[in-house]
Amino acid sequence: MITVEISKLNLKPDDVVLDAGCGLGRHLRHLARLPGLKIYGIDRNTWALTETSKSMESQPDAVSKDYLMSVADINKLPFADASFDCIICSEVLEHIPDHQNAIRELDRILKPNGTLVVSVPRFFAERICWLISHAYHNEEGGHIRIYRKKQLYRMLTGQGFQCWKINYKHALHSPYWWLKCMVGIKNEEHPLVRAYRKFLEWDIMKKPRPVRMLEDLLNPLMGKSIVYYLKKG
């Protein structure tokens, strides 16, 4: 499940790209399919980084082999100023208490005219989850805030970034999370949850055109994520 449209980033061989908060590496594996990139992934979860490294090493269609995974805090990134041509920060800021400082750090390590892509849960879909389930947003390491579209836009542009595109993703995942919130956020064995998860897994693997078209239609209405594409001035 890819949130950022990698093809829109106009990446070139020898570009240096960071996935800040890479988790299990969903964007890193797609980046590795482009030739000549220098790819970095950071996260605070050591288990996730280990699993990501394994998946990168075994990826049959990877053409970029220059990658490095490391444990790091987004509020104190271990990189020099102006180190990266592109930074992806997907579904991270909603977890970070000092999110303004995290944005400043991303700005610090991004080169002039570099690209930053930030995604967070969309207000509408996320608010329903919070209303249905107290447990959803009170788990350790969970979401501590819901962003309104203009709020995060002002934070990012206030740092000096120029926003050239905003879109929405994963509309079909919103009902899945609403369902989980209704039956118990950890109740993975509920028949409806299992059935919907199998549908989503099938969609991710097979990418049937009618379902892809349906989600494209629904994304502006009920997309689970909002994605900001920005340039550093």
WOWO-V971382 format. One record per residue. OMEGA is omega as a letter, one per 30 degrees, with the letter a starting at -180 (none if undefined). Layout:
# WOWO-V971382
omega = {OMEGA/OMEGA}
This chain:
# WOWO-V971382
omega = {a/a/a/l/a/a/a/a/l/a/a/l/a/l/l/a/l/l/a/a/a/l/a/l/a/l/a/a/l/l/a/l/l/a/l/a/l/a/l/l/l/l/l/a/a/l/l/l/l/l/l/l/l/a/l/a/a/a/a/a/l/l/l/a/a/a/a/l/l/l/a/l/a/l/l/a/a/a/l/l/l/a/a/l/a/l/l/l/a/l/a/a/l/l/a/l/a/a/l/l/l/l/l/l/l/l/a/a/l/l/l/a/l/a/l/l/a/l/l/l/a/a/a/a/a/a/l/l/a/a/a/a/l/a/a/a/l/l/l/a/a/a/a/l/l/l/l/a/a/a/a/l/a/l/a/l/l/l/l/l/l/a/a/l/l/l/a/a/l/l/a/l/l/l/l/a/l/l/l/l/a/a/a/a/l/a/a/a/l/a/a/l/l/a/a/l/l/l/a/l/l/l/a/a/a/a/l/a/l/l/l/l/l/a/l/l/a/a/l/a/a/l/a/a/l/a/l/l/a/l/l/a/none}
